[in-house]
């Protein structure tokens, strides 16, 4: 994100992006022949087993230990390193071509993308701690892997390294820049397919970084108008495949988006912006049309149902546009990848949910653009009101499939915890596609039921529906509400990502959703 020209509350202006610029290259050399700062070796538990004489059985570990005069074996024993998941040991050495060697545990086995992304993040942490400018990556068990799996594994680790190395320091007075510039991938093969997969990881990680920067930006910087501005920047950069329409409040009124306007029209000094970004392939016919709809509340106070108390988390509510950030991060990656045969519409009804004398009150009735009326019994369930009109709009574009992403309910986070998104869909084919994409990306999604009987809880005495049900099953009733605004002939999935969009321990965005969306789009391309 570039500097913002206008004066903002607090006079804050972001510094330049610290997006990593790392060169990944697969090389056909032995780890002991590589010159640089850090050799990082991923191991599973059986890799660190010893023979009767106390030597490592695995060839790479045996040779490294031998070259170090037994130091690697001694340190592993002293620090009780057994290759368990999240274990690591890094040694400063001398006499070899590299300065440090590290072992990074993957547990009993390693087969999932999530495990290899995690390995990359652990390696990145070690590289940061040692101020490494270059590192070499290898797996002790690489000879046990199929040739077909190696490019995907290298790509997942590369993605994890970029995720782990990125430090969003744009708002710090004395930012430290990342030193890591190059990563050599050793022992996993090389050639066009490996290069393609490493380039894929580069593009997806750039989208993840963009999404993180959007979510991390505070609401006095990232207003709805500034979010639209950031989308226009990527549109101009990739104008061969991207185009954008930004609708202002007058145009939103003309489109009769009363559900969306109820949240924003009279309640904030920062006006709403309805954002429609479109990807069209550079050549060839369009065979499939996809819609990606993201919740775009740049700050959520709760409105008159104000978020109060120690557990309200109002201080984190800049993240309520995490769904929008995910789809725009995916758009950036897709614009680099340029898949054929697929047209994609990225739609976000961006606004704030604030308090004002003329703002929406509990018991107000709003009318969505399809004519359905909604009694607002809770102004803090505003995201679904904006999504309703966004879903109606997207269906009118003639899309075949829609995924919406939203930090919709605390109920979903209570059910699934901070790391797993909840998925709701009545369509089995779409469920299969998206869960396969999540598996390939290493992101965690769990399917929850669309319990239709719960819709009885959403009936209003004076309108077609209310916007929130009782406390029980809140994630399900939220999904059922959104379903009312999707055409029956459109395959649709709702992803409630309230937990995994945010790392509460570090108080930063995770970039969740970008990788899964890109995988899903690529599988839908010709």
C-alpha positions, 0 to 999 in steps of 0.5 A: 500500500502506498502513502496516503496523501490526505490528512488522517486522524492522528496524522498517521501515514504508512511507510513503504511495504516490507513485502519480501523479495526472495529469489527461490531457485531449485538447484542440483547440488549437495547441501555440503557444497552450498555456500551461504548463511543457513542450511535448513533440513526438515526431518520426521521422527524416524530420520533422527534414529541412530544405528548401534554406533550412534550415527544417523541412519539418514544419509544427509544427516550422517554426512552433515554430522560427519563433516561437523565432527559429530557436533550435530549428533551431540547437540541433538542429544543434549537438546533432546531433539527428536524430530517432533512437530515444531521442534528445531535446533540451529547451530552456529558452525565453522569450517564449512561453506555455510555459517549455520545448520538447522534441523526442523521437526515435522513429527511422525510423518509429513504429507499435508500441505499444512505441515510443509507450510508450517515447516517454511514458517519455522525456517523463516523464524530461524532465518530472521533470528540469525539475520540470514540473507541466504538459506538452503532448504532440504528434506532428510527424507527427500528420497522417500518422496515421489517425483510428482509430489516434490514440486508441490512440497517445495511450493508449500514450504516456499509459501510458508517461508514468505508468510513467516518472514513478512513483518508488516512494519509500515506503522513503526517509527524505526522499521527493520527490513527483512534480510533474506534474499535467496532460498536454494531448494536442494534435493527436490529436483529441478526443471520447468515444473519445479520452476512453475510451482515456485513461481506459483508460490511467489504469486500466491504469497504476494496476494497473501501479503497484500491481504495482510496489509489491508487487514492490518491497516487501522480504520483511520487509514483504511476507510471504505474509500481507501479500500476502493483506492487500493483495489484501483491500484492493482487494477491499474497494475494488471489492466490487461486482465483486471477492470473495476467499477466503484459505485458511490452512495448515490449509485448504491441508492439507485441500485436499491441496496437498502440492506447495505445502505441501512448500515452505512448511509446515515451513520458515518462520515466515511461514505460507503463504496461498492466495489466490483473488480473483474478478472477476464482471461487474456485470451480464449473463451470464458467457460466458467463464471465465478463470484467471490464476495467478501465482507468489507466492514472497515470498522465495526463498532456494533452500532447501537448494539455497541460492542462493550466490555472486556471481551467485546474485542472492539479494538480488533474490529478493523479486521471485519473486512478480512473477507474483502481482503482475502478476495482482493489478495486472491485477485492480485495473485490471479492477475499474475497467474492469468488462468484461462477459461474463467471469468471472476467477479470480486464484489465487496460492499465496503462501509463502516458500522458506526453510531450516529443520531441518524444511524440504524436502530434496533427494530428498523426495517430495511429492504434489500435489492431483491425486495425482501424486508429485514427487521434489524433486531441487532445492529451488530449483525451488520455484515450479513446486511451488506452481504445480502445486497452484494450476493444479489448483485453477484448473482445478477452477473450470471455467475455459476458459483459463488463463495462468500467469505466473512468474519460473520459470527463469534459463534463460529469461532466458539465452535471451531476455535481460532484456526479453522473456518466454518463452511456452509453449502447446500451443494456437494460438488462445490463442497468437494471442490473447495475442501480439495483446494483447502487441502492443497493450500494448507488452510483449515476448513470444517463443514457445518450443517445448513439446518433448515429447521433453524430458519424458524428462529429467523421469522419476524412478526412485521417483516420477512425476516430478522437479522439475528436468531437466538444465541444457539446455532448463531453461525448456522442461522447466519448462513441461512440468512445469507442463503435467502439472497442467493439464486437457487441455480447458483452453487454457493458456499459461505465461509465464516472465517472469524477465527483464522483471519487473525492471529490473536497472540501477535495481534496481526492478520494471517492472510487466511483464505487467499491460498484456498481461493487461488487453488479453487480458481485454478482448478476451475480454469481450463 
